[in-house]
Amino acid sequence: MADSFGPVHYRGGSGAPMSGTGAARDADGRDSRDAESHDRDADGPGGRGEGVPARSEPIRVLVVDDHALFRRGLEIVLAHEEDIEVVGEAGDGAEAVDKAADLLPDIVLMDVRMPRRGGIEACTSIKEVAPSAKIIMLTISDEEADLYEAIKAGATGYLLKEISTDEVATAIRAVADGQSQISPSMASKLLTEFKSMIQRTDERRLVPAPRLTDRELEVLKLVATGMNNRDIAKELFISENTVKNHVRNILEKLQLHSRMEAVVYAMREKILEIR
């Protein structure tokens, strides 16, 4: 799995793996070279950084991925981080919800596409059973739709598996400290999409808003509340395929590309008001 997760490299003075006992040696027993190396590790790219206080307790992480080898690789890498502790693992979204409820992790590091239940679908349920947990999607999917849906579902980070192992630890610390983390390539796509939305909105200001049917307005309002197609179908007593058709018709009428765009546009044009 190393080819999908970037180069595996540990921090250490000579490139060798850092041992737990060596990292925790008493300050009086270090020579100046060891002290400098230790300080670099604490403040370098993979460390906590200047001005960030040491944590009294390690960041508790739940790793969720359908590939056991990838999960094991993450555990090995994160085991070298003194302030991060992997407290559990899961092979799919359904198991992740159960583990999150039981373990109450600080961070859930989760793939997007998995069997039984995907990561995005599991996000909402995890936030319900472990409200304080923060979710980072770690995936090979660079599709804008997955990014948007993950953020809507409650994810705080979205990282591609091409990043280095040091960056994973850094992202975990950043999200634990209240920041959001998005891979640069995905952030660029997000900005491009928002720019396009603004441009399309400006171009349409003089054009009358297209008329949606009453049923399409119902569907759009439920989409705006964050419901997925299955939940909308249950709410309106229609089939999931019918919901998909309504969403497709809404996007075609509004000449948009995603559910998020449709909601933003409808509210901006006063087609829809969310109370």
Buried (B, 14 or more C-beta within 10 A) or exposed (E): BEEEBBEEEBBBBEEEEBEEEBBEEEEEEBEEEBEEBBEEBBBBEBBBBEEEEEBEEBBBBBBBBBEEEBBBBBBBBBEBBBBBBBBBBBBBBBBBBEBBBEBBBBBBBBBBEBEEBBBBBBBBBBBEBBEEBBBBBBBEBBEBEBBBBBBBBBBBBBBBBBBBBBBBBBBBBBBBEEEBBBBEEBBEBBEEBEEEBEEBBEEBEEEEBEEBEEEBBBBBBBBBEBBBBEBBBEBBEBEBEBBBBBBEBBBEBBEBBBBBBBBBBBBBBEBBEEE
